[in-house]
Amino acid sequence: MYPSCNLSEYEKKREEKRLRALETERQRMDSLLAHAELKAKASETRIQALNRLAEVMLDQIKLLVNLCFGP
């Protein structure tokens, strides 16, 4: 049922293994969070660039309307 070592040693090793697994999972979650934060920042930057492009295009349309039809 249990390994040949005494029970407390078995429990100690099992707990160490569990702690290593938890640490690995924490590191994985940290990595996923960092990746998600980078993607969010990139999306925010793209949205800002698109908003600026829309502003420039609107200004150009206004100029064309003024050129064609006057102020």
Residue, then its C-alpha position, 0 to 999 in steps of 0.5 A: m500500500y505505501p512505499s517501503c520508507n516510513l509514512s512521514e517520509y512518504e507524506k513529505k515527498r508527496e507534499e513536496k511533489r504537490l508544492r512543485a506542481l502548484e509552483t509550476e501551475r502558478q508560473r504557467m498562470d503568470s505566463l498566461l497573464a503576461h501574454a494576455e496583458l501584452k495582447a490587450k496592450a497591443s489591441e489598445t494601441r491598434i484601437q488608438a491608431l484606428n481612431r487617429l486614422a478615422e480622425v484624419m480621414l474625417d478631416q480629409i472628407k471635410l476638406l474635400v467637401n469645402l473644396c467642392f461646395g465651399p464653406 
